[in-house]
Amino acid sequence: MKEWITGRNPIYEVITARRRDLFRLQVARGAEEKGRLAQILRLAEERRVPIERVGRERLDSLGENHQGLALEVSGYPYSDLSEILARAEQRAEPLFVLVLDTLQNPQNLGTLLRTAEAVGVHGVLMPLRRAASVTPAVVHASAGASEHLLVAALNLAQGLEALKKAGAWAIGLEGSPQAQAVERVRLDGPLALVVGSEGEGMRDLVRRSCDLLVRLPMVGKIESLNAAVAGSVVLYLAHQARAAKKPPSA
């Protein structure tokens, strides 16, 4: 399966990650070949990717905000849980996994993948069905961060059980009264953070698979944050806790 990635940063990350086959690069005629575009053209030439100069209307048909550039590539390279566990072991770090339960919005998914890559998660779990997959729109929304992540699509309840057997503490994020305030929960150990869908939250089976639930404090007028913002906040809280626990560098 082939697909088109648009936008300069996403395309740059796709090329530098070296995880996909690259078929052809289309560049808008008249585009100034400097900065990031110049870097992409140099990398494409090094990889022997055919470069085509095309009219902007051709790029407009491939996606919004293309920034005068589109790259035809193979489909997203999904991983499996064993690779995620191996990455944690290779880094000699406590397991750190983001679990996304039936997110539907590509922008929210892309935002969470971008945050997950920024804080150094070892991998991301997604359900096999009824959820957004890593489409070109998600790659764009993540600014290409998705290309550097290990993302596995599998049965989430089974995936959570495997993560718990590997030593992770499964913590679900939701705003219910049953959830504990996040500041009272330790986030510095092996962790699987579960974020539910935008409207319904976690499915019952996934929710029951969690060891505990946490909520973010809300002191303003609104009752909740959206899934991408709330998940990103907790990812950074976990990153902060894990960083504080690390011994100082020699």
C-alpha positions in Angstrom: 0.0 0.0 0.0 1.3 3.5 -0.9 0.3 6.8 0.5 1.2 10.5 0.3 2.8 12.4 3.2 2.7 16.2 3.0 4.4 19.0 4.8 8.1 19.7 5.2 8.6 18.6 8.8 6.6 15.3 8.4 8.4 14.5 5.2 11.8 15.3 6.7 11.1 12.9 9.7 9.8 10.2 7.3 13.1 10.3 5.4 15.4 10.5 8.4 13.6 7.7 10.3 14.4 5.3 7.4 11.5 3.0 8.2 9.5 3.3 5.0 10.1 2.8 1.3 10.2 6.1 -0.6 8.8 6.2 -4.2 8.8 9.8 -5.4 9.0 13.3 -4.1 6.8 16.0 -5.7 7.9 19.7 -5.3 5.8 22.7 -6.2 7.3 24.6 -9.2 8.9 27.8 -8.1 9.4 26.8 -4.4 12.4 28.4 -2.9 14.9 25.6 -2.3 16.4 26.6 1.0 16.1 25.7 4.6 14.2 22.5 5.4 13.2 22.1 1.7 16.9 22.1 0.7 17.6 19.5 3.3 14.8 17.3 2.1 16.0 17.5 -1.5 19.5 16.6 -0.5 18.3 13.6 1.4 16.0 12.5 -1.4 18.9 12.7 -3.8 21.1 10.6 -1.5 18.3 8.0 -1.3 17.9 8.1 -5.1 14.2 9.2 -4.8 12.8 10.5 -8.1 12.0 14.2 -7.7 9.2 15.8 -9.8 8.4 19.5 -10.1 4.6 19.9 -10.3 1.9 22.6 -10.2 0.5 23.5 -6.8 -2.9 22.3 -7.8 -1.5 18.8 -8.0 -0.3 19.1 -4.4 -3.6 20.7 -3.3 -5.3 17.4 -4.3 -3.1 15.5 -1.9 -3.8 17.4 1.3 -4.0 20.7 3.1 -1.0 22.6 4.4 1.3 20.7 2.1 3.9 23.5 2.1 4.7 22.8 -1.5 5.8 19.2 -0.9 4.5 15.7 -1.1 6.3 12.3 -0.7 4.9 9.0 -1.9 5.8 6.3 0.6 4.9 2.8 1.8 2.3 2.3 4.5 3.0 3.0 8.2 5.3 0.4 9.7 3.5 -0.9 12.8 5.5 -2.7 15.4 4.5 -5.4 18.0 4.6 -5.5 21.8 7.8 -7.5 21.9 9.7 -4.7 20.2 8.3 -2.1 22.7 9.5 -4.3 25.6 12.9 -4.7 24.0 13.3 -1.0 23.5 12.8 -0.4 27.3 15.3 -3.1 28.0 17.8 -1.7 25.6 17.6 1.7 27.2 17.7 0.2 30.7 14.7 2.2 31.7 11.4 1.5 33.5 8.8 0.6 31.0 6.9 3.6 29.7 4.0 2.9 27.3 1.0 5.0 26.1 -2.2 3.1 25.6 -4.9 4.8 23.4 -8.4 3.3 23.6 -10.4 4.1 20.5 -9.4 7.7 19.8 -11.3 8.8 16.7 -9.8 12.3 15.9 -6.6 12.3 13.8 -5.5 15.6 15.3 -5.9 14.3 18.9 -4.0 11.1 17.9 -1.2 13.1 16.2 -0.9 15.4 19.2 -0.6 12.5 21.6 2.0 10.7 19.4 4.0 13.9 19.2 4.0 14.3 23.0 4.7 10.6 23.5 7.8 10.8 21.3 9.0 14.0 23.0 8.9 12.4 26.5 10.6 9.2 25.4 7.9 6.6 25.7 9.0 3.1 24.6 5.9 2.5 22.5 2.2 3.1 21.9 -0.6 0.6 21.9 -3.8 1.1 19.9 -6.8 -1.2 19.3 -7.2 -3.2 16.1 -10.6 -1.7 15.2 -12.9 1.3 15.9 -10.1 3.8 16.2 -8.1 6.2 14.1 -5.0 4.5 12.6 -1.7 6.2 11.8 -2.8 7.8 8.5 -1.0 10.6 6.6 -3.3 13.1 8.5 -2.0 11.7 11.8 1.6 11.8 10.6 1.1 15.5 9.7 -0.6 16.3 13.0 2.3 14.7 14.9 4.8 16.8 12.8 6.4 13.5 11.9 7.0 12.3 15.4 5.0 9.1 14.6 7.9 8.0 12.4 10.2 7.6 15.4 7.7 5.7 17.6 6.9 2.0 17.9 3.2 1.7 17.5 1.4 -1.6 17.9 -2.2 -2.4 17.1 -3.6 -5.2 19.2 -6.3 -6.3 21.6 -5.8 -3.7 24.4 -7.0 -5.8 27.3 -4.5 -8.5 26.3 -1.9 -5.9 25.7 -2.4 -4.4 29.2 -2.2 -7.8 30.8 1.1 -8.4 29.0 2.4 -5.0 30.1 1.4 -5.8 33.7 3.2 -9.1 33.6 6.3 -7.2 32.4 6.0 -5.1 35.6 4.1 -2.0 34.4 1.4 -0.3 36.5 -1.6 0.3 34.3 -3.1 3.8 35.1 -6.2 5.0 33.4 -7.0 8.7 32.9 -10.5 9.8 33.5 -12.4 12.5 35.3 -14.8 10.3 37.4 -15.1 10.7 41.2 -13.6 7.2 41.6 -10.3 8.4 40.1 -7.5 9.5 42.4 -6.0 13.0 42.1 -2.9 12.6 39.9 -0.6 14.4 42.4 -1.2 11.6 44.9 -0.1 8.8 42.5 3.5 7.8 41.8 4.4 8.0 38.1 8.1 7.2 38.3 8.0 3.4 37.9 7.1 1.1 35.0 4.0 2.7 33.6 1.2 2.1 31.1 -0.8 5.2 30.8 -4.3 4.6 29.3 -6.2 7.4 27.6 -9.8 6.8 26.4 -11.7 8.1 23.5 -12.8 11.7 23.1 -16.5 11.2 24.0 -16.9 7.9 25.7 -13.6 7.5 27.6 -12.2 4.0 28.1 -14.3 1.0 27.3 -15.4 -1.1 30.3 -13.0 -4.0 29.7 -10.0 -1.7 29.3 -11.1 0.3 32.3 -11.3 -2.8 34.4 -7.8 -3.8 33.2 -6.3 -0.7 34.8 -4.7 -1.0 38.3 -6.0 2.5 39.2 -7.6 5.6 37.7 -6.3 9.2 37.9 -7.8 12.6 37.3 -6.3 16.0 36.7 -7.3 18.8 39.1 -9.8 21.2 37.5 -10.2 24.6 39.3 -11.7 26.6 36.5 -15.2 26.8 35.1 -14.9 23.9 32.6 -15.3 20.3 33.7 -12.6 18.6 31.7 -9.8 18.8 29.1 -9.9 17.0 25.8 -8.2 13.6 25.5 -5.1 15.0 23.7 -4.4 17.8 26.2 -5.2 15.7 29.3 -3.0 12.8 28.1 -0.2 15.1 27.2 -0.2 16.7 30.7 0.0 13.3 32.4 2.7 12.1 30.0 4.8 15.1 31.0 4.1 14.6 34.7 5.3 11.0 34.3 8.4 12.2 32.4 9.1 14.7 35.2 8.7 12.0 37.9 11.0 9.6 36.0 13.6 12.3 35.4 13.7 13.2 39.1 14.3 9.6 40.0 17.3 9.1 37.7 20.7 9.2 39.4 22.8 12.2 38.4 25.1 11.7 35.5 28.7 10.9 36.3 
